[in-house]
Structures are given as structure tokens and as C-alpha cells.
Amino acid sequence: MSRSLHPAVIEAVQRQVPFRLIEKLTRVQLLILDDFETHSLTDQQRFHLFEIGDERYQKRRAILITA
């Protein structure tokens, strides 16, 4: 079962993602980032998003990104 977390991800990234949320986003089976390119991110937000992607890669978890 997969869930679209797009609104939660964007909101979290815009508010300096706390560590607990990063952990939660790395544990879900499938992370979906919908309309990803429609939002501009700060350097810090990009860093947090990279952390999420890196953790998911190490745990062999899928990310689906749409533009």
C-alpha cells in the first residue's frame, strides 16, 4: 500500500524538516513527490530533501517524483 505524501513533504521542507519527520519519510514503502518542480526551495530545504533521498537510497526505498 502506498500513500502520496506530497503535501506533507512540501510543508515540512518549507519549515526546516525536524529529524523525526525525516525518519518517518524514510520508513514508508513508497514516497511520492508530486508536482515537485513547482516549488522553489532554499539551500537548507534542499539539504533536508537530500537527506531524505539519501536515507531512502541506503534503505532501498522507492521515490516517485513527478513534475
N, C-alpha and C positions, 0 to 999 in steps of 0.2 A: 504494500500500500504506500503510495507516495502522496505527499502534500505540497502544495505550492506555498512557499514561504516568502514570496517576493515582497509583499507589504511589510512584513516583519523585518526582513533583511535591510531594505532601504531605510526604514525608520531607525533601526539600530545603528546602521553605519553612519547616518547623519547625526547621531547623538553620541559618538565615541563609544563604540561597542564594549560593553563590560565583559570580563573574562567568562562569566557563567554563560552568557548568550553564545559566545564563540564556541564553548564546549557543546552546547545544545545543537548548534548548527552543524557541528562536525559529526554528531552522532546519528542524525536522521539518515535514512537509507538513500534518499534522492533529494538533493537541494535544487530547486528551480528558481532561477533569477530571470524574471520576465520583464521585457522592456528595459533591459539593463542599460543600454546606451542613452536612454532619455534623461538620465540624471547625472549632473557633474559632481565629482567627489573631490574633497580636499586631500592633501597628501596623507594626513592621518587616517582618513576614512579608507583611502586606497590601501594603506598599510594593514588595517584591520581586515579588509576584504582579502588581501593576500594571505594573511594568517589563516583565515578560514579555508581558503583554497589549498594552502599548503598542508594543513592538518587533514583535510579530506583526502588529498592525494596520498599521504602517508598511510591512511587507514583504508585506502582503496574504495572510497565512497564516490559516487557519481554526482556530477553537477551538470544541469541542463541550463544553458544560457540562451535567451532569445533577445533579439534587438528590435 
